[in-house]
Amino acid sequence: MPGFWSGRRVIVTGGAGFLGRRVVERLCAQDAAVVVPRQAKHDLTVPGVAEALLATHEPETVIHLAARVGGIGYNQVEPAPLYLANLLMGTHVIEAARHAPSVDKTVLLGTVCSYPKFTPVPFREESLWDGYPEETNAPYGLAKKAHLVHAQVNAAQYGQRFAYLIPTNLFGPGDKFHPHVSHVIPALIKKCVDALDAGDDTVDVWGTGAASREYLYVDDAAEAIVLAAESHEGTEPINLGTDHEVTIRETVETIAAIVGFAGELRWDPTKPDGQPRRRVDASRAERLLGWRATTPFDTGLRATVDWYLANREDAERLP
Ligand SMILES: NC(=O)c1ccc[n+]([C@@H]2O[C@H](COP(=O)([O-])OP(=O)(O)OC[C@H]3O[C@@H](n4cnc5c(N)ncnc54)[C@H](OP(=O)(O)O)[C@@H]3O)[C@@H](O)[C@H]2O)c1
């Protein structure tokens, strides 16, 4: 819709994060009036903070991306805040948006970690409630899934308007490379680059390598979020993915080749593989949003490695 965003007031929570920055760039490029609240001043886990924000800025659109997010290691050591902080942030933002007269639509981000551990592949949205998620990321996945229920009951009872998107694992420039919080791709890139720097001829990798993942380039995800905010309304969850499933073994081999690490990859099967397989059916997104991911995995990986090499200090900072 040409001109839709021009002058439109939008709050993007988490807008300074990895995905948020790309969403904000797209909105600003279309002349939206974007506000990005930062956690240090506006901690959304605290009651009343979301209400005050919306009362001050009177946004028409709320895009809720703020979250505590990390890879398997982070989910293992910090399951409690991953559950509670995520649950509270979403709960507060949804209720604040419900009470704010200016807000027309709230966009929520789910996660592929909400799917049951043994979901038939490709994951269809109908399977979301068919079992408990993989244990290492269940607290995070369930907190995010509670927001879907919250959106559905508020839509049914109060007519509140939403879009709810479920992206697969994201990757791209701007990702977090600190080992405490990094996801699989930045963790593997850093290991290979560090090994090259140190002259090591081995890299240790968690798990067996047999698990598979589907990786979505961050700009493709940002495009879908902006499209949903603009043109979609409904509380049926919508998967965002690429239809391209890659084993962890293939992932690390591709990264090693791009980085130029030719040594040995040593698998550590005592560490968890995480969910056995992941690939979503993204046909609903194509049907409802007219969206399809367009960035090939290799192209996205090269861009990610290039960005990391040019921004190592920033990339490795603990958020
Ligand atoms: N990364 C993925 O692979 C992935 C996959 C599927 C879904 N998602 C979802 O996508 C969204 C964005 O993820 P991301 O990877 O971009 O995460 P991120 O880089 O860690 O960014 C999250 C942002 O949330 C903000 N935040 C955290 N705690 C907060 C609090 N208590 N109050 C206010 N703001 C808070 C932080 O703001 P400050 O910068 O101000 O501290 C941070 O910039 C999340 O909802 C996540 O669940 C991510």
The ligand as a Gaussian input file, in Angstrom:
#p B3LYP/6-31G(d) Opt

LIG

0 1
 N       17.236000     -14.551000      16.625000
 C       16.495000     -15.570000      16.216000
 O       16.998000     -16.574000      15.681000
 C       14.987000     -15.522000      16.381000
 C       14.240000     -16.575000      15.830000
 C       12.853000     -16.550000      15.976000
 C       12.243000     -15.508000      16.652000
 N       13.001000     -14.503000      17.165000
 C       12.319000     -13.426000      17.860000
 O       12.661000     -12.218000      17.219000
 C       12.697000     -11.153000      18.168000
 C       14.005000     -10.412000      18.067000
 O       15.070000     -11.298000      18.339000
 P       16.578000     -10.843000      18.180000
 O       17.369000     -12.035000      17.808000
 O       16.655000      -9.611000      17.358000
 O       16.947000     -10.494000      19.686000
 P       18.016000      -9.438000      20.278000
 O       19.042000      -9.073000      19.269000
 O       18.512000     -10.044000      21.556000
 O       17.159000      -8.169000      20.573000
 C       16.207000      -8.198000      21.581000
 C       15.988000      -6.812000      22.092000
 O       15.051000      -6.938000      23.167000
 C       15.284000      -5.886000      24.040000
 N       14.953000      -6.309000      25.416000
 C       15.399000      -7.411000      26.075000
 N       14.912000      -7.429000      27.327000
 C       14.147000      -6.309000      27.455000
 C       13.400000      -5.757000      28.513000
 N       13.340000      -6.357000      29.717000
 N       12.728000      -4.608000      28.290000
 C       12.793000      -3.986000      27.097000
 N       13.493000      -4.459000      26.047000
 C       14.163000      -5.607000      26.232000
 C       16.762000      -5.509000      23.970000
 O       16.781000      -4.102000      23.979000
 P       18.100000      -3.212000      24.325000
 O       18.925000      -3.294000      23.075000
 O       17.575000      -1.865000      24.583000
 O       18.763000      -3.861000      25.502000
 C       17.212000      -6.120000      22.630000
 O       17.655000      -5.157000      21.716000
 C       12.438000     -11.796000      19.533000
 O       11.090000     -11.653000      19.858000
 C       12.760000     -13.252000      19.300000
 O       12.054000     -14.095000      20.176000
 C       14.358000     -14.481000      17.043000

